[in-house]
Amino acid sequence: MNFKKNILCIGAGYVGGPTMAVIAYKCPQFRVTIADINPARIAEWNSDELPLYEPGLDEIIRATRGKNLFFTTDIQRSIRDNDIIFVSVNTPTKMFGAGAGMAADLQYWEKTARQILQYSESSKIVIEKSTLPVKTAQAMENILRNAHSFTFEVLSNPEFLAEGTAIKDMENPDRVLIGSRETASGFKAREELVEIYANWIPREKIITSNIWSSELSKIVSNAFLAQRISSINAISALCEKTDADIIEVARAVGMDSRIGGKYLNSSVGFGGSCFKKDILNLVYLCRHYGLNEVADYWEGVVKINQYQQERFTLNMLTAMFNTLADKKICLFGVSFKANTSDTRESPAIFIAKKLLEEKAEIIITDPQALRNARTDLAGMEGRVSFIDDPYKAAAGCHAIAVMTEWDLYRDLDYQKIYDTMIKPASLFDGRNIIDHRRCHNIGFNVYPIGKPALTHF
Ligand SMILES: NC(=O)c1ccc[n+]([C@@H]2O[C@H](COP(=O)([O-])OP(=O)(O)OC[C@H]3O[C@@H](n4cnc5c(N)ncnc54)[C@H](O)[C@@H]3O)[C@@H](O)[C@H]2O)c1
């Protein structure tokens, strides 16, 4: 079959996989290839057992794979055969040398740019989909400028999807942002990408900007989202001291239309691969430009998140008579949020490690993320087990800590669970999703976030 466009994405991760699958699904006239250096990941994408859980993804992959969506490790050929190349490789926080612990590690990006240069046999549009520091496109252009007989136009098209709702977000995004150089060739390339999205997204939702605004907007969006979580979490600590109730406060505050009600749920803290790294990147960038006050302001968002996780663990320790040694604690959920298998930067992993340091025995249950959690906690000293069934996981435990807001945990039979636990049985609700009063009536000592504890002491 002759396809109208050949599109490549380098990087078959949480962003590359779902975004390209949706493009293939919405645009059967295009051939979409996803290439990755990790053969195990590509093999999983080509199997019935996808490498990640995302609602709706299975169906879309089944409808497109082998028809106009292809997964491959053959990067050389893929670059040669495609004229539109998205790059969605990982950009983790740099852990060595200058900027360690703050700056973005751009080695994967640079390697990709060099591969594109090496294997290209024609002009291409190269699209930054990874989240990158402002001015990365310039570095990209400087590498690609070394081609002799053809040209590369670099665009920025940051991805705003959220894991757990990735397919919905891709199908019906709040906006798509495309940044380009403000030159004739930049505008032309930008228009070509607009045309791709316009296959299913209304034009007024596809916005364009200069390339630096586009790069910065992604990091700033994540910083604002994380800031809201840290703001409400900071107030949850005050609620616990004053007997105010964070849910009542959040409702009252969120009903102000200037503020809005979203992202005001207090919790054990935000996780995921992006918020922390992107804010640290913003902090690093501000310090680089001598904007120390601005850097300090944003760094506070990360510090409060860390504080919230430490506070939660300390509250558990205090509530359980200041010792967790040999106590069995069941973690309900280990993914960093509901509806994903992703455990990167998950508060549950941090808390699991802290509990192990306190010599507690931990039992982890989760509907999708146990495989990742096993890898995250491999080699940790202490007793950890992983059990699919939450009833079996909680049996014989001294406490349950709700770590992830999976719907499943709202509706469990807590009487049945209580009956199998060691007494006094504690329930620490790190997501405020359980019916606290009901569980207290059953017999639990209940410790929500930002609300008075309900105990029997
Ligand atoms: N995960 C999210 O929710 C999310 C949302 C928006 C934006 N982002 C951004 O998107 C980017 C990708 O994130 P992710 O979560 O998909 O990461 P990921 O780690 O899940 O996937 C990245 C993939 O790139 C591959 N890769 C690395 N170097 C390569 C190379 N030279 N050639 C081919 N493949 C290579 C890796 O093997 C990996 O499979 C990051 O910059 C991230 O900040 C992520």
The ligand as an SDF file (V2000), in Angstrom:
LIG
                    3D

 44 48  0  0  0  0  0  0  0  0999 V2000
    5.8990    9.8710   30.7740 N   0  0  0  0  0  0  0  0  0  0  0  0
    5.1320   10.9440   30.6630 C   0  0  0  0  0  0  0  0  0  0  0  0
    4.0360   11.0350   31.2250 O   0  0  0  0  0  0  0  0  0  0  0  0
    5.5790   12.0950   29.8110 C   0  0  0  0  0  0  0  0  0  0  0  0
    4.6340   13.0690   29.4450 C   0  0  0  0  0  0  0  0  0  0  0  0
    5.0660   14.1110   28.6240 C   0  0  0  0  0  0  0  0  0  0  0  0
    6.3870   14.1940   28.2250 C   0  0  0  0  0  0  0  0  0  0  0  0
    7.2830   13.2490   28.6140 N   0  0  0  0  0  0  0  0  0  0  0  0
    8.6550   13.3580   28.1250 C   0  0  0  0  0  0  0  0  0  0  0  0
    8.8090   12.4600   27.0200 O   0  0  0  0  0  0  0  0  0  0  0  0
   10.1400   11.9170   26.9720 C   0  0  0  0  0  0  0  0  0  0  0  0
   10.0670   10.4090   26.9710 C   0  0  0  0  0  0  0  0  0  0  0  0
    9.4520    9.9930   28.1880 O   0  0  0  0  0  0  0  0  0  0  0  0
    8.9770    8.4940   28.4130 P   0  0  0  0  0  0  0  0  0  0  0  0
    8.2350    8.4850   29.7110 O   0  0  0  0  0  0  0  0  0  0  0  0
    8.3300    7.9930   27.1890 O   0  0  0  0  0  0  0  0  0  0  0  0
   10.4090    7.7700   28.5860 O   0  0  0  0  0  0  0  0  0  0  0  0
   10.7090    6.2220   28.5230 P   0  0  0  0  0  0  0  0  0  0  0  0
   11.9420    6.0140   29.3250 O   0  0  0  0  0  0  0  0  0  0  0  0
    9.4760    5.4390   28.8440 O   0  0  0  0  0  0  0  0  0  0  0  0
   11.0370    5.9450   26.9750 O   0  0  0  0  0  0  0  0  0  0  0  0
   12.1510    6.4340   26.3180 C   0  0  0  0  0  0  0  0  0  0  0  0
   12.6040    5.3740   25.3150 C   0  0  0  0  0  0  0  0  0  0  0  0
   13.6460    5.9260   24.5000 O   0  0  0  0  0  0  0  0  0  0  0  0
   14.5470    4.8630   24.1730 C   0  0  0  0  0  0  0  0  0  0  0  0
   15.8290    5.4150   23.7180 N   0  0  0  0  0  0  0  0  0  0  0  0
   16.7730    6.0830   24.4190 C   0  0  0  0  0  0  0  0  0  0  0  0
   17.7950    6.4310   23.6220 N   0  0  0  0  0  0  0  0  0  0  0  0
   17.5020    5.9930   22.3690 C   0  0  0  0  0  0  0  0  0  0  0  0
   18.1460    6.0460   21.1100 C   0  0  0  0  0  0  0  0  0  0  0  0
   19.3370    6.6550   20.9520 N   0  0  0  0  0  0  0  0  0  0  0  0
   17.5480    5.4790   20.0360 N   0  0  0  0  0  0  0  0  0  0  0  0
   16.3510    4.8550   20.1770 C   0  0  0  0  0  0  0  0  0  0  0  0
   15.6760    4.7780   21.3470 N   0  0  0  0  0  0  0  0  0  0  0  0
   16.2450    5.3400   22.4310 C   0  0  0  0  0  0  0  0  0  0  0  0
   14.6270    4.0730   25.4540 C   0  0  0  0  0  0  0  0  0  0  0  0
   15.1190    2.7520   25.2250 O   0  0  0  0  0  0  0  0  0  0  0  0
   13.1750    4.1000   25.9430 C   0  0  0  0  0  0  0  0  0  0  0  0
   12.4490    2.9720   25.5040 O   0  0  0  0  0  0  0  0  0  0  0  0
   10.8620   12.5100   28.1870 C   0  0  0  0  0  0  0  0  0  0  0  0
   11.5650   13.6450   27.7740 O   0  0  0  0  0  0  0  0  0  0  0  0
    9.7250   12.9210   29.1060 C   0  0  0  0  0  0  0  0  0  0  0  0
   10.0850   14.0020   29.9400 O   0  0  0  0  0  0  0  0  0  0  0  0
    6.8990   12.1850   29.3740 C   0  0  0  0  0  0  0  0  0  0  0  0
  1  2  1  0
  2  3  2  0
  2  4  1  0
  4  5  1  0
  4 44  2  0
  5  6  2  0
  6  7  1  0
  7  8  2  0
  8  9  1  0
  8 44  1  0
  9 10  1  0
  9 42  1  0
 10 11  1  0
 11 12  1  0
 11 40  1  0
 12 13  1  0
 13 14  1  0
 14 15  2  0
 14 16  1  0
 14 17  1  0
 17 18  1  0
 18 19  2  0
 18 20  1  0
 18 21  1  0
 21 22  1  0
 22 23  1  0
 23 24  1  0
 23 38  1  0
 24 25  1  0
 25 26  1  0
 25 36  1  0
 26 27  1  0
 26 35  1  0
 27 28  2  0
 28 29  1  0
 29 30  1  0
 29 35  2  0
 30 31  1  0
 30 32  2  0
 32 33  1  0
 33 34  2  0
 34 35  1  0
 36 37  1  0
 36 38  1  0
 38 39  1  0
 40 41  1  0
 40 42  1  0
 42 43  1  0
M  CHG  2   8   1  16  -1
M  END
$$$$
